[in-house]
Amino acid sequence: MRGGDGILGNREVERRNVFVSTTRRKWLKRREIWLVVLGVILHAVYMMSIFDIYFKTPIVHGMDPVAPRFSAPAKRLVLLVADGLRADKFFEPDSEGHYRAPFLRTIIKGQGRWGVSHARPPTESRPGHVAIIAGFYEDPSAVTKGWKANPVEFDSVFNRSRHTFAFGSPDIIPIFCGAVPHSTWNAYPHEFEDFATDASFLDEWSFDQFQSLLNRSSEDSKLEKLLLQDNLVVFLHLLGCDSNGHAHRPYSSIYLNNVKVVDSIAERVYHLIEDYYKDNSTAYIFTADHGMSDKGSHGDGHPSNTDTPLVAWGAGIKYPKPMSSTNHSHCSFRFVDEHMHDTPTPTEWGLHGIERVDVNQADIAPLMSTLIGLPCPVNSVGSLPLDYINMIEVEEVHAVLANTEQVLNQFLRKSYIKQSNSLYFKPFKPLANCSSILDQIEHLISFRDYEAAMKLLENLRSLALQGLHYFQTYDWLMLMTVITLGYIGWMIYLVLHILQSYTSLPGNMLRKEQAVHQRNYTRKVYLFGCMLMGLLSVLLFLEHSPPLYHAYATMTVFLWTQIVSEYWLIKALWKHLHGRKFNYIVKLLVTTAVSVVILEFLVNSFTDRKLYTWCFLTIGVAASLYLYNSIPWRSGIPIFVCIAFWFLSVFTLMPAEIPDNNQLVIVSGAMIILIGIVARWLNLHAEGKYWLSISNHEVKKPEFPMLFQLQALLVGLSSVMVSLSTSHRTQKQELLALHQLINWSIAGFSMVLPLFSANGLLSRLTSIFLGFAPTFLLLSIGYEAVFYGALALVLMAWIIFENTVLYFSKVKKSSASTNNENDSVIFKLDERCLQLSDVRIPLIFMILFNVAFFGTGNFASIASFEISSVYRFITVFSPFLMAALLIFKLFIPFMLVICSFSAITKLHRLPRLGCYFLVIIFSDVMTIHFFFLVRNTGSWMEIGNSISHFGIMSAQVVFVLLLFALTNIYTKDIQCNSALATSHKAM
């Protein structure tokens, strides 16, 4: 008979000869195990690559500080940081028209300079203080420390000072002073940070500590000597606004009153210092590390989080300057938070007549260093804001020169390190002659051409920052190329395995071509591959590359060696394709294009759950129209399929944070029982050709007596326990031991019962659905319980759709009864070859599997799931048990999807591992996309989500396989009537 539909073979190969060689079967099994192990190792190794590419620290050591060549404008510096203070809440008046910071407004109008300091996301306390005090932004490698600390030591203004006095939060002060021997510091206990109280007392604590220090100096000559030194820094960390903003929101009276408190502290510190020293040689800087959103959070790049106040006054600071067209530039410069330069000052601030000088947050570090005559921190990337400093022109130029040389030294150090470790070094060409540029600047300064020197310095500093980025990303192209080639090689290798092992590809033709040349050719390819691996390892070793670089290169070369060794197979495939009709090539290309579009849709769904709503609305209409053209409308099947998909589309419009609704959980229990009753009736009584394969009519295995009634009873009992457990815990604030025992018993017992159900497809899946329902209900707090039933209805609709497709494929099956002449394909008796049209099954599985991820939350962040879900099983804090219960709840929808997927592969008699490898190929298409979407800038949530998205897809090779193994306990003995009939006919 005529062969079928191409590479994936539209020919229906009935089954393998009963007498197929046992050794060939064992070979296929060993190869499948080898591919699974290789896939696990490959994804584990490549998953680590993002830390070598995106999350390497920008900090380098070994640079000498650049000594300033000017006299210090101030002897000491006072830094006041109001943690979590928004710029708008600081500058704007209250409802009565009174300003919340009267002292600092007096300073702005009569003594100092002001502006907005622009923070770069992540707008968190540690990165913000690092930017202010050390002059650089968040170290991306902090992800390896859970963003709790800076993983690499860094220089700061405090390091360079002669002595630093610091008081404030235990989360901030030790980071900067813990390892600085010339510092005196103190921090309050963590217990003081109580969100239930007004946290402004923490600010008063910091001030009291400093006041006490000055008072003690009159009795402590050693302390007095310390305080009278030059190059002194006083740092007060004022946490009140941050704590009150989190607890009460930034528009609350408590937060707004805290603004008045920090203003009062600034005034008292100013008078205290001036009365103590009486020399007018103190510089003062007041700012904030980040702002606060209206929701009482921070971290992202919203202006409410990035815009913070900056007020500077005292020794070395310019006086206020009236706004005019000459000093108000209209350039296109953007700050690190992507906000435009010279954005208009809000009228309600009442400061539009006074020049505003905005800065990047990291610019504050070189400003402080310059004010007290210290070298800039060697890791700083800040630019000295000259509009704040009161210096003569020659000193300004020397200050900017010192700032520029400090940034340039970092560039030169990175360049030296990379060059000393590279066999082929590519320098940053714009700075190839930086020494001559410095000589030219010195020449201009000596001739007092300060304006030209300034222009050259600005350009040189800009190039140095570009050079730092160049060397930070120096290895990106090489690493990304190697990793991408590795993923592509892995996918091609899997495709070749699928074509060889699970399709009706003409095997005899392959073996005729391979017989003469294959063995010698394969040896040569492996030898060349080993030589290439060795050569790359030697090159990487000579370049002192990290061990993982060797692993990336070795894995990629190994995969492509395997592909090239299959040259004769690839050549035969090419000939086979050339011999096919044009419409088949079009069909192959269209299938590939549609698959890629669906996978790209799934990639975007990770950031926008609402896309699934449109997806299911579309699928519901398309599937029902297909069924309407195939089977009678009066059967109700097309309408059911449409309604099921439309019902599921509602859930991805709902909030990821599930609100409590116990009544909905209880109603869901009744809905689940109703779905079970309907499924059982269809299983026992539905007649007609469309139900033949999935119904229980001809399956002779006796059902466990009263099993369905027992499962329905357990679902009802779990609904009752949801009500009892919740109401009692709400009233008594504890879980009764009896309720706890009943809940654990119901959950454990119900999941065992499906093993005793009849092995018909519909009866077993119904039993699995009812078996996991009690556990899911007991772990539910709201609408996710309804989602469980809705997902089951869609899975049922999928099975009905596939059963209809199967029925009509049998009707048109005249070309499917070809002789089984391909003896390279080894199947069980009841399995057939994969066809091109079978690609839809793994694709639909991918969609439903991802809906199980995002149907009721964001699986990428376990924090999006409510911990109260576990309170019906345990209320005493036990993080591991609670996390295990929460994760198991998330796995239950996955298990339903995989059980249905396994049942459909049995219905179509498809090799399940062949379908698994197709799923892995599709997952890796998404993995490559997520690999390029990983972020190392932005809020910690944005960075973390980008990592978790990549990690989730990379882990699917293991995750899906484990779930396949687990669900196989329930699905391994499922029998379909079509399969039984085929087996009996074969007998």
N, C-alpha and C positions, 0 to 999 in steps of 0.2 A: 504494500500500500504506500501511498505518497507520504513522505515525511512532512513534518509539521512546520513549526513557526520559528525556526532559526536556532541561534546559539543556545538559548535557554530551552529550546526544543519544544515545539508545539505538538510533537508526536507523543502520543500516550503510550509509554512503555508499560505493559501490563504488570510484569514483576520479574524479578531475577529468577533464573533457573534454580530449582531446589538444590541442585548438586553443585552450586558455585563453590569454588575452592575456599576452604576454611582459612588458608593463609592469606588470601586476598581480603577477606573480611577483617582479619586481625590487622593487616596492613592499614586499612582505612581507619580502624579504631585507634591505632597508634598515632596515625597522622592527625586525627582530630584532637587527641590529647595533647600532642606536640603543639598544634596551633593554639589551643587554649592557653597552655603554659607560656608560649611565646607572646601571645597577646597580653597576658597579665604582666609579664616582665617589661615588655615594650611600653605599655601605658604607664607603668610605675616609673620607669626611667624618664620618659618624655614629660610626665607631669612635673618632675623636678626642674625641667628646663626653664619654667617661667621665673624661678628664683634667680637663675643665672642671667636671665635676660632683663627682666623688669625690676627686680628687687635687690640689686647690688648697691651697696652703700656708695654715695658720692664723696664721702669723707676720705681724705688722704692725709697722711702724716709725713713729717720730715721737712716741712717748710720752716724757714726762719722768720720770726716776726719782723715787720718793717718798722723800724724806730721812727717816730715822728721828727720832723725837722722844723718844728715851730714850738713856741712856748704855749703851755697849757692855759686856756682861758679860765679854767676853774680848778680849785684844789680838791674838791670833792663833788660827788654826784648822789642825788637822792632819786631813786626809781620807785614810783608808786604804781602798781598794777592792780586795777580793779577787775578781777576775774569775772567774765561774763557780762560786762557793761556795754550795752548798745550805744552807738553814737547818737541816734535820734532821741533816745530817752534821756541822754545826758544833756544835749543841747536845747531840746524843746522845752517850753513852759508847761506848767500843769494846767488843770482846768480853770484855775482862778487867775491865770496869767503870770504867776510867779515862777521864776526859774529855779530848778532843783539844785543847781550848783553855783550859788551866788559868789563864793570866793574865787573859784576858777574862772568865772566869767569876768570878774574884776581884773584878774591876771591877763586874760585874753585881750581886754580892752585897753589895759594900761601898762603891762610889764613884759609880756612875752609873745610867743607865736602859737598858732593853733592850726589844726587841720584834722583830717581823717586818716587814720592808719589803716591800710588795706591788708587784711590777712589772707593767706592762701589756704584753701581747703587741704587737709582736714582741719576745720576750725575747732580744735580741741585744746585743752589747757597745756599739755606738755609741748606739742609742736609750736603753739603760740609763744610760749615763754622761751623756747629754744630760738625762735626767730628773733625775738626782742633782745635776748641776752647774748646769743652766739652768732646771730646774723645769717643763719641758713634755715631752709624750710625742712619739712618732715623728711627724715631719712627713710626711703622706701623699704630698706631692709628691716625696719622696725616691725614689719609684719611677722618676722620670725620670732619676735618676742611678744606677740599678741598685742602690739602697740602699747605695751605697758611701760617700756623704757627704751632709751636709745641704745642700740646694740653695740655701737662703736663710740669710743671716747672722743670728745671734741673740745675745742678751745672756746673760751667765753670771755666776756668783759671781766667777770669775777676772777678768772684765772690770772688775768693781766694786772689786776688792781694790786695795790700794796696791802690792802686789807678790805674785807667785805663783811658787813653786818647784815644779816637777813633773818626775817621773822615771817611766819605764815603757815601755809598748809603742809602737812606731812607728805603730800603727793608731789609737791613742787620744790620746796626748799632743799631736800636732800639730793635731788638730781644735780643741782648746780653747786652746792656747798659741801656735800658729803665727802668728796675726795679732794677738796681744796684746803690745804693746811693753814693758809693765812685767812681763815674765815671764822667768824663768830656767829652762830645761828641757833635758832630754836624753832620747833614746830609743835603745835598743839596735838593732842592724841586724836586718832581717827574717830573716837567716840563723840567728839565735839560736833562732828558733821551730822547733825540730826535734822532731817528734812521736816520734822514736825514742829520745829521752833523757828523763830525769826533769827536767821543766821548772821545778822549784822553784828552780833556780839563777837564773831570771829575776827572782824575787822578791828574792833576795839581791842581785842586781845593782842593783835599785832602791834598796834600803837602803844599799848601799855608796856609791852616788852621793850620797845625802843625807848620809851620815856624812862623806864626803870634803868635801862643801860646808861643813859646820860646822867641820871641821878647818882648811880653807883660810882661814876668816874670821879666824883669829888672825894671819894674815900679810897679809890683804887688808882694809885699812880701809874701802874702798868696799863690799865685800861685807858686812862687819860692820855698817856703817851700814844697809844694806838689811835685814839680819836683825833689827835692833833696832827697826824701824818697827812701828807699829800697823797693824791691818787687813791682816795678813799671812796668806797661805794656803800650806800645804805639802800637796802631793798626791802620794801614792805609788800607782802602779797596779801591782797584783800579779797577773800573768797566769798564774802556775803552775797554779792549780787548774783553770782553763779548758783549758789545753793538756793537762794530765794527764787531765782528765775525758774529753776527746775521744779521746785515744790509748789510755787504759787503763780507762775507765769510772769512775763516781763511787764504786763500791764496792770499787775496787782498793786495795791497800795503798799504792801510790804516791800516789794522790789523797788518801787519808785521812791519810797522813803529811804531805802538803802543807798540810793544815789546821793541823797542829802548827807548820809552818814560818811560816805567816802570823801565828799567835798569838805565836810567838817574835819575829817582826819588830815586831808591835805593842808588845810589852813593851820591846824594845830602843829603838824610836823614842821611847816614853814616857820612859824613863830618860834618853835622850840629850837630849831637849828640856828636861826638868826640870833636869838638871844644867847645861845651857847657860844657861837664862834665870833659873832660881831665883826666879821671881816668882809661880808658881801662877796665871798668867793665860793659859794655853793650853787651848783646848777641843779634844777629840778625838772623831772620828766614825769608826767602823769599820762597813763594810757591803759589799754585793756588788751588781753590776749585774744579774745573773740567776743562776739555778741551773743544774742539769744533769740531764737525764733519765737513766734507767738505761741507755739505749742509747748514752750519751755524746754526746747532741745537745741543742740547745735552740732555742727560737724560738716554741713554741706556748704555750697558756695553762694547761698542766698545773701543779699546785701545786709539783712538783719543780723547775719552771723559774721560777715567779713568786715563790715564797717565799724571801726572802734574809734573813740576819741583820742586825740593827742594834744596835750598842752605842755609847752616847755617855757621855762622862765629862769631867771637868775643869771649867774656869772656866765659870760660867753654866749648868751642868747640874745638875738636881735629883739628890738622893741616892735610893737604892732605897727603895721603899715596900712594906710588906707587903700582900698581897692581902686584900681584905675586901669584903663585900657592898656597902658604900657607894661604893667606887671601881671596882666592876666593873659597868659598864653592860650592859644586855641590850637593845640597840636592834637594829633591822633594817637598819642601815647596811651597805652593801657596799663593798668596796674596788674599785679599778680592775680587778683580776683576777677580779671577780665572786665572791670568797670572802666569807663572812659575817664581820661584826664580832664580836670576842670568841669566836672559835673556841677550844675548850678546848686548853690547853697539854698536849702529850703527857707522860705521867707519867715516861717514861724521861729526859726532859730534866733532871729534878731541879730545876725552877725554879717549880713550881706555887705556892709560898708567896710569891713576889715578883711585884709588879704588872708585867704585860706591857703595853706600849703599842705597838700596831701602827700603822703609817703607810702612806700611799701613797708610792711612790718619789719622786714629784715634790715631796712635802712636805719632803724633806731640804734642798732648795735654800733655801727661806725660813728653815728652821731655822739653816742655816750663816750666812746673811746676818744674821739677827737676833743670833746669838752674837757676831759681831765688829762689829756696828753699821753694816752696809752696807745700802744700798737693795736690795730684792729685785730679781732680774733682771726686766727689764721685760716679758719674754715668759712669765714663770712663771705656772702655774695651780695651784701647790701651796698647801696650807693650812698655816699655822704650827701645829705640834703643841705646844701649851702644856704638856702633861704632861712635856716634856723640859726646859723652860727654867725656871731658877730666878730669877724676877723678882718684884718687888712688884706688887700688883694694878694700880696705875695704869700701870706700865710695860708690863704684859701687854696692857692695853687699847690703849695707843698702838702696840705692836708689831702687834697684830691689825689695828688701823686702817690702818697703813702697808701691811700685806699685802693688805687688802681694797681700798684705794685703787689699789694697783698693778694688781690684776685689773680693777677698774672702769675704769681708764684705757685698758686694751686694748679694753674694750667701747665706751667713748666714741669711741676712735679709729676702730674699725671702723664704728660708727654714722655718724660724720662722713664717712668716705670713701664709704660707700654712699649717704648722703643727698646729698652733693655731686655724685654721678654719676647720680642717679635723678630722672626727671621726676615719677614718682609714688612717693613714699617711704612705706613702711609701717614705722613705728617699733616697737621692742620695748616694748609698752605697760606691762609691770610695772615698768620702770625709766624711765618718762617723767618722773618727779619725783625722780630719784636725788639731785639737789643738795639738795632739802629733807630727804631722809633723812639725808644727811651732816650737815646743819645740826642736825638733831634729835639725832644721835649726839654731836656736839660739845657740844651743850647738856647732854646727860645726863652727859658726862664732866666738864664744868665744875661740875655739881652732885654729882659723885662717885657717881652711880648707875651703877656699873660693870657690874653684872649686867644691867641693862636695855640698856646700850650694847652689851654682848657679844652679846645675843640679836639686836639689830638688825644688828650687824655680820655675824653668821653668816648671817642671812637675806639681807642685801645682797650678800654674797659669792656665795651660792648663785644669786641672781638674775643676778649679773654673769656667772657661768659659763654659765647658760642663755642669756643674751643673746649671748655669744660663739658658742655653737652656732647660735643663730638666724641670726646674720649669716654664719656659715660656710656655712650651707645656704640662704641667702636666695634664690639663683637656682635652686635645685633644682627647684621646682615648675614654673617656666616652662620650663627646659631639658628636663626629663623629659617634659613635655607636648608640646613641639615635636618632640622626637626620636621619641616614641611615635606621634604623629600622622603623622610622616614615614614610619615603618616601615609603619603601617597603610595609608597612602596608596599606598605602593609596592606592597604586596600586592594592594590593590584594582585598581590600574592593571594589574598583571600578569594578574589574573583576567579583567579586561575584554579584554585582548589575547588571552588563550587562548580566550575565548568567541567573539570575532570571527574568529580566524584558524585555530583547530584543531578547532572543533566543528561540528555540523550545525544550528546555530541558524538559524532561517528568515531568511535574509539579505534576501530580497525585501521582507518586511514592514518590516524596519529601514529599507531605502532609501526606501520610500514615505513613511515618517514623517519621514525626514531631509531628503528632497529640497528641500522648500520653505524650511525654517527653518534648516538646519544651518549654512550658511556665515555668515550674519549673526550667528547666536547665538554661534558659535565665536569670531568676531572680538571680540564684546562681552566674552566670558569672558576671552580672552587680555588684552584691554585692562584689565579689572578686576584680573586677576592681576598684571599689570605694575605697576599703580598701588599695589596692596597690598604688593608686594615693595619698591617705592620708599619707601612710607610706613614700613614696618618698618625698612628700612635707615637712614632718617633718624632714627627714634626711637632705634635702637641706637647710631647715631653720636653723638647728643646725650647718650646715657648713657655714652659712652666705653667701649662694650662691646668685647671682643676681636674680631678679624676672624672667628674661627670662628663666633661667634654669628650674624653676618650669613649665613654659609654655611648654618648649620642652618635658619634662618628661610627663606631663599631656596629651599632645596631642598624644604622642606615645602610652602610656598605653591605652588611650581611643580608638584609632584605633584598636589595637590588641584585646581589649575587644570586640569590634564589630565583629571582625573576628572570635574569639573563640565562640561567641554567635551564629554563623552560623555553628556550628559543624555538625548538621544534614544535612545541605546542602552540606558541604564539604564531609561528609561521603557518601552521595548519589552520588556525583560527582565521587568519587573514585570507587564506585561500577560500575557506568556507564562506566567509562574508562576501568575497568577490563573486561567488557563485550564486548568491541569493538575488531575489528580485528586488527592484528598487523600493517597492512599497514596504518590504520588510525592513530595509535600512531606515526608512522614514519612521516606521513603527518603533524601532529600537531607539532612534534619536528622540522621538516624542516622549517615550517612556522615561528616558534619562532626564530630559528637560523637566518633565512634570515632577519627577522624584526630587530633583534639585530645588525646584520652587517650593515643594512641600517642606523640605528640610530647612530652607531659609525661613519659611514661615515659622517653623518650630523654634529656630534661633531667636527670632524677634519676639516670640511668645514668652520667652524667659523674662523679658522686661515689660511686657504688656499683656497681662492675662486676658484682657477683653478681646483680643484677637480670636480666642477660642469661641467666643459667642458667635462671631460672624462665620467662623469655620463650621460650627455645628448647624447653624441655620442653613448654610449652603449645602452641607452634606445631607441634611434631612430632606431638602427639596430634591436634590439630584438622585439620591438613593430611592426615594419613593416614586419618582418619575420613571426610573429604570425598572422598578418592580411593577409599576402600573402597565408598562408596555410588555411585560413578560407574563404576569399572572393576573387573574381576575381581580378587579378592584373590590368586589364584594367579599373577598376573603378577609379583608381588614388588615392584611399584612402591610401594604404600602402606607396606610394611614398610621398604623402603629409605629413603623420605622420613623416616619416624619415627626410624630409627637415625641417619641423617645429622645431623638437628637435635639429637638427644640427645648425640651424640658431640661436637658443637661446644659444647654447654652446659657441658662439663667445664672448658674453658679459662679461663673467667672466674671460676672458683673458685680458680685457681692464683695464686701470688704474682706481683705485677707485676715484682719483681726476679727475673729468670730465672737459676736456678742452672746452672752448667756441667754438661753431660751430652753428651759427644761421641758416645757409643754410641747415644743416642737420635736424634741428628742422622743418623747412618749408617743406622739402621733406618728413619728417615723417608724416606731416599732410596729404599729398597726399596719402601716403601709407596706412594710417588709413582709409581714405575714400574708397580706393580701396578694402581693406579687408572688409569693411562694405557692399560694393556693391556685392561682391562675396557671402558673407554670406546671404544677402537678396535674391539673385538669387537662391541659394541652398534651402533657406527656402520656396520659392514660387514655384520653378519649378523642383527641384531634385526629381526623381522618384526612386522607388526601395525599397526593404524590409529593406535595411540598414539605410534609412533615416526616416522610418515611425514614430519612436517614438519622434524624435526631430523636424521634420518639421511642418509647419503650415497648412498643407492641410486640416485637419479635425477639426481644432480648429475654432469654429464658432464665437467667440467673435470678433466684427468688430474692425479693426485697426483705430487709430486716423488718420484722413485724412492728408496726406502729412507729416506725422511725420518723416519718414526716410529722406526725402528731406530736411526738416528743420534742422535735426541733422547734416547731411552732410554739409549743408551750414554753420552751426556754427563752425564745425571743420575747414572748409576753411577760414572762417572769423578770427578764432583764429590764423591761420598760417599767415594771412596778418598782424594781430596786433602784432605778434611776430616780424616781420620785421620792422613795423612802430615804435613800442615802443622802440626797441633796437637802431635803427638808430637815432631817435630823441634824446634819452637819451645820446647816445655817442657824438652827436654834441653839444647839449645844456646843458648836465650835469643835466638835470631835466626831470621829467615825466609830460607830458601835462595832465591837469585835464580831458580833453575829452578822451584821451587814457585810462587813469585810470578808468574812468566811464564805458567805453565800455568793458574793460577787466573784471572788476568786474561783469558787467551785463551778459556777455557771460558765465563766470564761474558759476554764480548762476543759470541762466535760464537753461543751458544745463543739469545740474544735476537733474532737476525736470522732464524733458521730458520722461525719461524711464518709469515713473509711468503710462504714458498714452499709452504705446505700447501694442501690442497684447500679450496675455499671453502664447503663445507657447514657448517652451524651447529655440529654436534657435533665434526666433524673439526678445524675451525679453533680452537674453544675448547680442545679437548684439546691441540692443538699449542701454543697460548699458555700453557696450564698447564705443559706440559713445558718450554717455552722459558725461562720465568722461574725454574723450579725450581732449576737449578744455581747461579744467582746467589744465590737465597735460602738454599740449603743452605750455601754457602760463607760467608754472612754470619750463620749461625745458631750459637748456642752451647748450645741446650737444647730445651725443649719447643715453642718457636715453630716449629720445622721440622715438627712433627706438626700444629700449627695450620694450616699452609699446606695440607696435604692435607685436613684436616677442613673448612676453608673451601671448598675446591674441591668436596667432596662435597655440601655444603649448596647451593652455587650450581647444581650439577647437579640436585639435588632441586627447586630453584626452577624451573629450565627445564622439567623434566618436569611439574611441577605446572601451569605456564602452558600447556604444550603440551596437557595434558588439558583444561584450561579452554577452550582454543581449539577443540579437537575437538568438545566438547559445545555450544559456542556455534554451531558450524556446523550441528550437527544441528537446533538450534532456530532456524534462521536465516531462517525464512520472512518475518519482518518486516524483515530486514536488506537486502533487495534493492530498496530504494526508489530511485526515480529521483533522480538527482543534480541537484536543482533549486536548490541553494544555490550560486550562482556567486560568492559572496564568499569561499568557502573554496578555497584553492589548495594542492594537494598534488602530490607526485610520483605517478606512475602506480600504484605499489605501496603507497600509504599510504591510511589511512582516517581518519575523524574520531575524536576522543577521546570516550569514553563515561564516564558516572558511575562504572561499575565499574572503569574503568582507573586510578582513583585508588590502588588497592591496589599497583600496580607501583612508583610513586615512594615509597610508604610502606615497602614491603619493602626497596627500595633504601636508604632512609634507615637502616633497622635494620641491614642488612648493612654499610653504609658505616661506621656508628659502631662495629660490632663489629671492623671492620678497624682502627679507631682504638684500641680498648681491649681487643682480644682477647689481646694479649700484653704489655700495659703501659699506661702513662698517657701518651698522646700530648701531653697538655697540658704535660707536663714532659719535655723530651728527656733530662733527667738520669736518668729512670727506665729508660732503655735502656743496656745494658752496652756500654762502648767496646771491650771485647775482641772484639766482633762483627767488627771490621774487621781483626783481626790476621792473617788469612789473605791479605790483600791488601797490607797495609802495617803495619810496626811502628815505623818512624822517625816521631817525633811531627810530624804535619802537620795542624793543626787544621781547615783548610778541606777538605782531601781526606777526612779521617776523618769530618767532619760530613756531607759530601756522600754518602759511602758509607752512613752510618747512616740518613740521611733517605731515600735511594733504597730501602734495605731496608724502611723503613716504608711506602713508596709501592707496593711490589709487591702486597700484598693489596688495596689500593685499585684497582689496575689490573685485577686479576681481577674484582672486583665490577663495575666499570664496563664491562668487556668483556662480561660476562654481561648487564648491563642493556641495553647496546646490542643484543646478540643478541636479547633478548626484545622490544625495540621493533620489530626487523625481523620477528620471528616473528608478532607481532600487527599488523604493518604500521602502527605508530603513528608520528606525527611526533616525531622525537627531541628537537627543540628545544622542542616543546610539553611533553614530559615533563621536560626540563631546567628550564623555568620553573616547573612544579609543584614540583620539588625545591627550587628557590629560595624559593618561597612557604612550604613546610614548614620550611625552614631558618630563615626569618625569624620564624616563630612562636616557634621556640626562641631566636632571637637576642633578641627582646623580653624573654623570660623571663630570660635570662642578663644582660641589661642591668640588670634590677632586682636581680640577685643579686651584682653586683660589690661587693666589700668593700674598705674602706680602713682597717679595723682587724683585729687578729688577727696571726697569724704571717706572716712574709714568704711562706711557702709557701701559706698560705690566701689571702692577697691576690693573689699571683702566679697561682695556679690560677684564681681568679675572673676575673682579667683574660684569661688565656689561653683559658678556656672561651668568653667573649664574643668574643674575637678569632678563635678557630677558626670559630665559626658565622658571624661577619661575613665572613670570608675565603672561605667556601664558594662564593660567587658567582664568584670567580676560580678557586679551587682545583679545583672540580668541572669548570668549563669547560676549564681547561688539561688535566686528565686526560681529558676527552672528546676534546679535539683530539689528544692523544698516543695514546690507544687507538684512535682512528679509523684510524690507520695500519694497525692489525691487523684491524679489524672492518668497514671500509667496503665490502669486496666479499663479505661473508658473504651467502650465498643460502639461503633456506629453500624447501623443496619446495612449501609452500603458496603462497609468493609467486611462485615460478616458474610454478606451475600457473595462478594468477590472471592473471599477465602473458600467458601463452600463450593463455588463454581470451579475454583482452581483445583480443589480436591478431586 
